[in-house]
Amino acid sequence: MAIATSRVGRQPDRTTLLSPYSSIIKRIRAVMAARRMTIEALVAEYNGRRLDFQKRHPKHRFDRMHRTSFSRFLNDRFKRQHIAKLIAVGEILADAELSEMLDAHALDDPRTFDPSRGDGGRFHEAWIEAEKGAKVLRGWAEFLPCSFVPDEFMRLHHRALLGVFRPDDEGDVTALIQAFDEIGTINRQRFTRDRKSRPERFVQIMFDSDFEKIQNGTDVYRGIPVQVRRDCLKHLQELLDDQRMGVELKIVKARKRQIRLCHHGPDNAAIRFDTVAVIDNHFAFRRNYHGDLEYGQGKDFVEMNAGVVGEL
C-alpha cells in the first residue's frame, strides 16, 4: 500500500552525537585556560569542598573526583552524574558568564525515568504541560508513533521490541510492555480526542528503510500478521489525509550505513536512541535502546535535540 508522504533529503553518512552541556563545558575549559588553572588544582579544590557542596545541594551527589575522570568530563564524555560536578565547578570558578549559563540551562534537566518502574507520572505531566498552546511537535523515530497506529498494531509492536529492549532482563519484560502499552494508549486518546490541547502540527520523520520494514513485514514486524499491518497503513493514510489533524510524515532517504542517534555514556560506550522529539523550542524527550526515557526543558538539552531533528 502506497502512503502519501513527503520524501526529503539524503542522510549524511555519519553518526550524530548527542552530547549535553557542551557549551558549558567549553566555557569551563576557556576560563581554566585564561586563569592558567590546572586540572589538578581544580580537582583538589573540588574534593576539599565537596561535603559543603553536598549540604547546599542535597538533590545531587558529589562523589570524589580524580584527574582522569575530570579530563574525560572536560572532553565532553558526559555522564548523568556530572551534573553535580558542573554545579561545583561553576562555584569554584565563580565566572559571571559561566554562572549565567548554568542558571539558564536548568541543571535538573534532563530527567530520566524507567517505564517498567512505573514512575512516568512526572514525564506525562511535563509533556502535557509543554503541549499546551504549542505550535509544532517535531520528532524522529525508528517506528511510527503510537498516536499514528491502531491499538492492536501498537501492542504487537511493543511485544516485538523485546528483542531490542533488555533481551536478557526477563524480570522487567512484562512491566515494560504494560508500561509502554499504557503510555501509547494515553497518548493516542489525547491525540485523537482532545485536538485543542496538543500542538497544531505533528511532523514525524522516519528513515525509508524503517518504514519499508512495516510494509514488508520484516525485522521487528515479521511476527505481526499481514492484515494487522495493512490495517495500520490504511489507518495511517486516513490520518494523513485528514487536514484537521495537522499530521505530516516525512520519509527520509537513508544510505546503506544509516545514521543512528547516540551519545557517549558510561565507560565511553555509545548509547543509541530510537526516538527523539521536540515540542516547539521548550521541551524535548528521547528514548534509548534500554527503554529509558529522558526528558527536560533545559536550554542545551532542547537545542541539542532540536538540532538533531532539524538536520534530518
C-alpha positions in Angstrom: 0.0 0.0 0.0 1.4 3.4 -1.0 1.4 6.0 1.7 1.1 9.7 0.6 4.1 11.2 2.5 6.9 13.6 1.6 10.4 12.3 1.0 13.2 14.6 1.8 17.0 14.7 1.6 19.7 12.1 1.9 21.2 11.4 5.2 24.9 12.2 6.0 26.9 9.1 6.2 27.9 9.6 9.9 26.6 9.2 13.4 25.1 12.2 15.2 26.4 12.6 18.7 24.0 13.8 21.4 26.3 15.4 24.0 24.6 17.6 26.6 26.0 20.7 28.1 28.7 21.2 25.5 28.6 25.0 25.7 29.0 24.9 29.5 32.0 22.5 29.3 33.6 24.7 26.6 33.3 27.7 28.9 34.8 25.9 31.8 37.8 25.0 29.6 38.2 28.6 28.4 38.1 30.0 32.0 40.6 27.5 33.2 42.9 28.3 30.3 42.6 32.1 30.9 43.5 31.6 34.6 46.1 29.0 33.9 44.3 26.8 36.3 45.4 23.1 36.1 43.1 20.2 36.3 44.9 19.0 39.4 44.2 22.3 41.2 40.5 22.3 40.3 40.1 18.6 41.3 41.9 19.3 44.7 39.6 22.2 45.5 36.5 20.2 44.5 37.5 17.3 46.7 38.2 19.7 49.6 34.8 21.4 49.3 32.6 18.5 48.1 30.9 18.0 51.6 30.0 21.6 51.6 28.5 21.3 48.1 26.5 18.3 49.3 25.0 20.2 52.1 23.9 23.1 49.9 22.7 20.9 47.0 21.2 17.8 48.6 19.4 16.7 45.4 22.8 16.0 43.8 25.6 13.5 44.6 29.1 14.9 44.9 31.4 11.9 44.7 35.2 12.3 44.9 36.8 13.3 41.7 40.0 12.1 40.1 42.2 13.8 37.4 41.4 11.1 34.8 37.6 11.2 35.3 37.7 15.0 35.2 39.7 15.0 32.0 37.1 12.8 30.3 34.4 15.2 31.6 36.2 18.2 30.0 36.5 16.2 26.8 32.7 16.1 26.8 32.3 12.5 27.7 29.3 13.5 29.7 27.5 11.3 32.2 24.4 12.0 34.2 26.3 12.2 37.5 28.5 15.0 36.0 25.7 17.5 36.7 26.9 17.7 40.3 30.4 18.5 39.0 29.0 21.2 36.7 27.4 22.9 39.8 30.6 22.6 41.9 33.0 23.7 39.2 30.8 26.7 38.5 31.0 27.8 42.1 34.8 27.2 42.2 35.5 29.2 39.1 33.0 32.0 40.0 32.8 33.2 36.4 29.9 35.5 35.7 29.3 34.2 32.1 29.6 30.6 33.3 27.1 31.3 36.2 24.6 32.7 33.7 25.0 29.6 31.5 24.5 27.3 34.5 21.3 29.2 35.6 19.9 29.2 32.0 20.5 25.6 31.4 18.3 24.2 34.2 20.7 21.6 35.6 17.9 19.4 36.9 17.4 18.5 33.2 17.3 16.1 31.6 15.4 13.8 33.8 15.3 10.1 33.2 12.7 7.5 34.1 12.4 3.8 33.6 8.8 3.0 32.4 9.0 -0.5 33.8 9.3 1.0 37.3 6.0 2.8 37.0 7.4 6.3 37.6 6.3 8.1 34.5 3.8 10.5 36.1 6.1 13.4 36.0 7.0 12.8 32.4 3.3 12.8 31.3 2.7 15.9 33.4 5.6 17.7 31.8 4.7 16.5 28.3 1.1 17.6 28.6 2.1 21.0 30.0 4.6 21.5 27.2 1.9 20.8 24.6 -0.5 23.4 25.8 -0.5 26.2 23.2 2.4 24.7 21.3 2.7 25.2 17.6 4.5 22.0 16.5 5.9 18.7 17.7 8.8 17.5 15.6 10.1 14.0 16.0 12.2 11.2 14.6 11.8 7.5 15.4 12.6 4.1 14.0 8.9 3.4 14.0 5.5 5.1 13.8 4.3 6.9 17.0 1.6 5.2 19.0 -0.7 8.1 18.2 -0.5 7.2 14.5 -1.3 3.4 14.7 -4.3 1.2 15.8 -4.3 -0.3 19.2 -3.7 -3.9 18.0 -0.6 -3.0 15.9 0.8 -0.9 18.8 0.6 -3.8 21.3 2.1 -6.4 18.9 4.9 -4.0 18.1 5.7 -3.4 21.7 6.0 -7.1 22.3 8.2 -7.5 19.3 10.5 -4.8 20.6 11.6 -7.1 23.4 14.3 -8.4 21.1 15.8 -4.9 21.4 14.8 -3.7 24.8 16.5 -5.6 27.6 16.5 -9.0 25.9 18.3 -10.6 28.8 16.3 -8.9 31.6 13.2 -11.1 31.8 12.1 -9.7 35.1 11.3 -6.4 33.6 9.8 -7.6 30.4 6.1 -7.8 31.4 6.2 -4.5 33.3 7.9 -2.8 30.4 5.3 -4.0 27.9 2.5 -2.9 30.1 4.1 0.5 30.7 4.5 1.2 27.0 1.0 0.0 26.2 -0.3 2.4 28.8 1.8 5.3 27.6 0.8 4.6 24.0 -2.9 4.4 24.8 -2.9 7.6 26.8 -1.1 9.5 24.0 -3.4 8.2 21.3 -6.5 9.1 23.2 -5.2 12.6 23.8 -4.1 12.9 20.2 -7.5 11.9 18.7 -10.0 13.2 21.3 -8.5 16.4 22.6 -7.3 18.2 19.5 -7.1 21.7 21.2 -4.7 20.5 23.9 -2.0 19.3 21.6 0.3 21.1 19.1 -1.3 22.4 15.9 1.2 20.4 13.8 2.8 17.0 14.3 5.7 16.4 12.0 7.2 12.8 12.2 10.4 11.7 10.4 11.3 8.1 9.5 14.1 6.5 7.5 12.7 4.9 4.4 14.3 1.6 5.3 12.5 1.6 8.7 9.1 2.4 7.0 9.6 -0.4 4.5 10.0 -2.9 7.3 6.4 -2.2 8.2 5.2 -2.6 4.6 7.2 -5.8 4.1 6.8 -7.4 7.5 10.5 -7.7 8.1 12.8 -7.4 11.1 10.8 -6.5 14.3 7.5 -6.6 12.3 7.9 -10.1 11.0 5.6 -11.6 13.7 2.8 -9.1 13.0 0.0 -10.5 10.8 -0.3 -9.1 7.3 -3.8 -7.9 7.9 -2.8 -6.0 11.0 -0.1 -4.3 9.1 -2.4 -3.4 6.3 -5.0 -2.0 8.7 -2.2 0.0 10.3 -1.2 1.5 6.9 -4.8 2.2 6.0 -5.3 4.0 9.3 -2.2 6.0 8.8 -3.2 7.1 5.3 -6.6 8.3 6.6 -4.8 10.2 9.4 -2.5 11.9 6.9 -5.4 12.7 4.6 -7.4 14.4 7.4 -6.2 18.0 7.2 -7.8 18.8 10.6 -5.3 16.5 12.4 -2.3 18.5 11.2 -0.2 15.4 10.7 2.8 15.1 8.4 5.0 12.1 7.8 8.4 12.6 6.2 10.1 9.6 4.8 13.9 10.4 4.7 16.2 8.6 2.3 18.9 6.8 4.2 22.1 5.3 2.9 23.1 1.7 3.5 25.1 2.7 6.6 22.3 4.5 8.3 22.9 7.2 10.8 21.8 6.2 14.3 21.5 8.7 17.1 23.7 8.2 20.1 25.8 9.8 22.7 28.7 8.6 24.9 27.6 7.1 28.2 29.4 5.2 31.0 32.8 3.9 30.0 32.6 5.9 26.8 30.1 3.4 25.3 27.8 4.7 22.6 24.2 4.7 23.8 21.7 4.5 21.0 18.3 6.2 20.8 15.3 5.1 18.7 13.2 8.2 19.4 13.9 12.0 19.6 11.2 14.6 19.8 10.9 18.4 20.4 7.9 20.5 21.3 8.4 24.0 19.9 11.7 25.1 21.4 11.0 24.5 25.1 10.7 20.7 25.7 12.4 17.6 24.4 12.4 13.9 25.1 14.2 10.8 23.7 14.2 7.1 24.4 17.3 4.9 24.4 17.7 1.2 23.5 17.2 0.2 27.1 13.6 1.6 27.0 14.5 4.5 29.4 13.1 8.0 28.6 15.0 11.2 29.0 13.1 14.5 29.0 13.6 18.1 30.0 13.3 21.8 29.3 17.0 22.8 29.8 18.3 25.0 27.1 21.2 22.8 26.0 19.1 19.6 26.1 16.3 21.1 24.0 18.6 22.8 21.5 20.7 19.7 21.1 17.7 17.5 20.2 16.1 20.2 18.1 19.3 20.4 16.1 19.4 16.7 15.6 15.8 16.6 14.3 16.4 19.7 12.2 19.2 18.0 10.4 17.1 15.1 9.2 
